[in-house]
Amino acid sequence: MSTAASQHRSEFPRRMVLMGVAGCGKSSVGAALARRIDAVYLDGDDLHPAANIQKMSQGIALSDEDRWPWLTRVGETLAAGSGPTIIGCSALRRAYRDHITRVVGAPVTFIHLVGSVEVIEKRMRARQGHFMPPALLASQFAALEPPAADENAISVNIDQPLEAIVDSIATQLEGTER
């Protein structure tokens, strides 16, 4: 058993957002990370209003007006968590991450899943039954503002096996603001 797997849940941040462009693996990594650190994982896609999902299903990128209510719900859901909680949410822009943190009213750790357009597009084309078409990937990368050095964030490259991604995240989470 690795050191991170044997750590007590309180040694990890209480509120985490697994962020990145569509197709970067938020759902798979989130579920695996939650098991690893004894946290709850929630898919931010489940918090989108139906109108947002309909737009994205039609290949229409969301506007900021579409995103703010969703981001507020993400923050409210994080704030309501009774223990370590991870939400998968693109959180592409700093303003979105700042909004989530303001809504929570406490530290939020952002975990940025980083990958190339080629790697992510290949993954998106392989997945079944997701509402987000690969055609919107360019708009996701255009909107992406990677976390700055002054943000409470870590980054991990996704071009590696799932277990290695989770190991890297768990190691980096040690010592982050709670």
C-alpha positions in Angstrom: 0.0 0.0 0.0 1.4 3.4 -0.9 1.9 6.2 1.6 -0.8 8.3 0.1 -3.3 5.4 0.1 -2.7 4.8 3.8 -3.1 8.5 4.8 -6.1 9.7 6.8 -8.7 11.6 4.8 -8.1 14.8 6.9 -4.6 15.1 5.4 -6.1 16.1 2.0 -8.0 19.3 1.2 -11.7 19.4 2.0 -12.9 21.0 -1.2 -11.4 20.2 -4.6 -12.3 20.9 -8.2 -10.9 18.6 -10.8 -10.6 21.0 -13.8 -9.7 21.0 -17.4 -11.1 20.9 -20.9 -13.8 18.5 -21.9 -12.4 15.0 -22.5 -9.4 15.4 -20.2 -10.6 12.6 -17.8 -12.3 14.5 -15.0 -14.9 11.7 -14.4 -12.4 8.8 -14.5 -9.7 10.6 -12.5 -12.3 12.0 -10.1 -13.8 8.6 -9.3 -10.4 7.0 -8.9 -9.0 9.8 -6.8 -12.1 9.8 -4.5 -11.6 6.1 -3.8 -7.9 6.7 -3.2 -8.3 9.5 -0.6 -11.7 8.5 0.8 -13.6 11.5 -0.6 -16.9 12.0 -2.4 -16.7 12.6 -6.2 -19.5 14.5 -8.0 -19.6 15.1 -11.7 -20.1 18.8 -12.4 -22.0 17.8 -15.6 -24.8 16.7 -13.4 -25.1 20.2 -12.0 -25.6 21.9 -15.4 -29.1 23.2 -16.2 -30.8 21.2 -18.9 -30.5 24.2 -21.3 -26.7 24.1 -21.0 -26.6 20.4 -21.8 -29.0 20.9 -24.8 -26.7 23.7 -26.2 -23.6 21.6 -25.8 -25.3 18.6 -27.3 -26.0 20.7 -30.4 -22.4 21.7 -30.6 -23.0 25.3 -29.3 -20.4 26.6 -26.9 -21.7 28.0 -23.6 -21.5 31.7 -22.9 -20.6 33.2 -19.6 -24.3 33.9 -19.0 -24.9 30.2 -19.3 -22.0 29.3 -17.0 -22.5 31.5 -14.0 -25.5 29.7 -12.6 -23.8 26.4 -13.1 -20.6 27.7 -11.4 -22.6 28.9 -8.5 -24.2 25.5 -8.1 -20.7 23.9 -8.2 -19.6 26.2 -5.4 -22.8 25.7 -3.3 -22.4 21.9 -3.7 -18.8 22.1 -2.6 -19.7 24.3 0.4 -22.4 21.8 1.4 -20.1 18.8 1.5 -19.7 17.3 4.9 -16.2 15.8 4.2 -13.6 15.8 1.5 -15.4 16.5 -1.8 -14.2 16.6 -5.3 -16.3 18.0 -8.2 -15.3 17.6 -11.8 -15.8 21.1 -13.4 -14.0 22.6 -16.4 -13.3 25.8 -14.5 -11.5 27.0 -17.6 -11.0 30.7 -16.6 -9.6 32.2 -13.5 -12.8 34.3 -13.1 -14.7 31.0 -12.9 -12.3 29.5 -10.3 -12.5 32.8 -8.3 -16.3 32.7 -8.4 -16.5 29.1 -7.2 -14.1 30.0 -4.3 -16.2 33.1 -3.4 -19.4 31.0 -3.3 -17.7 28.3 -1.1 -16.3 31.0 1.2 -13.3 28.8 2.1 -10.2 27.4 0.3 -10.8 25.3 -2.8 -7.9 23.3 -4.3 -8.0 23.2 -8.1 -6.5 20.1 -9.8 -5.8 20.9 -13.4 -5.7 17.9 -15.7 -3.3 18.9 -18.5 -3.2 17.3 -21.9 -2.5 18.1 -25.6 -5.3 18.6 -28.1 -4.3 15.4 -29.8 -4.5 13.2 -26.7 -7.8 14.7 -25.6 -9.4 14.6 -29.0 -8.5 10.9 -29.3 -10.1 10.2 -25.9 -13.2 12.2 -26.8 -13.7 10.3 -30.1 -13.4 7.0 -28.2 -16.0 7.7 -25.5 -19.6 6.8 -25.9 -22.8 8.6 -25.0 -21.4 11.9 -23.8 -23.2 15.1 -24.8 -20.0 17.1 -25.5 -18.9 16.7 -29.1 -15.2 16.8 -30.1 -16.1 19.8 -32.3 -16.3 22.0 -29.1 -12.7 21.0 -28.0 -11.2 24.0 -29.8 -13.5 26.4 -28.0 -12.5 24.8 -24.7 -8.7 25.3 -25.4 -9.4 28.8 -26.5 -11.1 29.6 -23.2 -8.6 27.8 -21.0 -6.5 30.0 -18.6 -4.3 27.6 -16.8 -4.0 28.3 -13.1 -1.5 30.9 -12.2 1.2 30.5 -9.6 -0.8 32.5 -7.0 -3.8 30.2 -7.3 -4.4 27.3 -4.9 -3.9 24.8 -7.7 -1.8 21.8 -8.8 -1.4 20.4 -12.3 -0.9 16.9 -13.6 -0.2 15.6 -17.1 -2.8 13.2 -18.3 -0.7 11.4 -20.9 0.0 8.5 -18.5 -1.9 5.6 -17.0 -4.8 6.4 -14.6 -3.0 5.0 -11.6 0.0 7.3 -12.2 -2.2 10.3 -12.6 -3.9 9.6 -9.3 -0.6 8.9 -7.6 0.7 12.3 -8.8 -2.3 14.1 -7.6 -2.3 12.5 -4.2 1.3 13.3 -3.7 0.9 16.9 -4.8 -2.2 17.4 -2.6 -0.1 16.8 0.5 0.6 20.2 2.0 -2.0 22.2 -0.1 -4.3 24.7 1.6 -7.3 23.0 3.2 
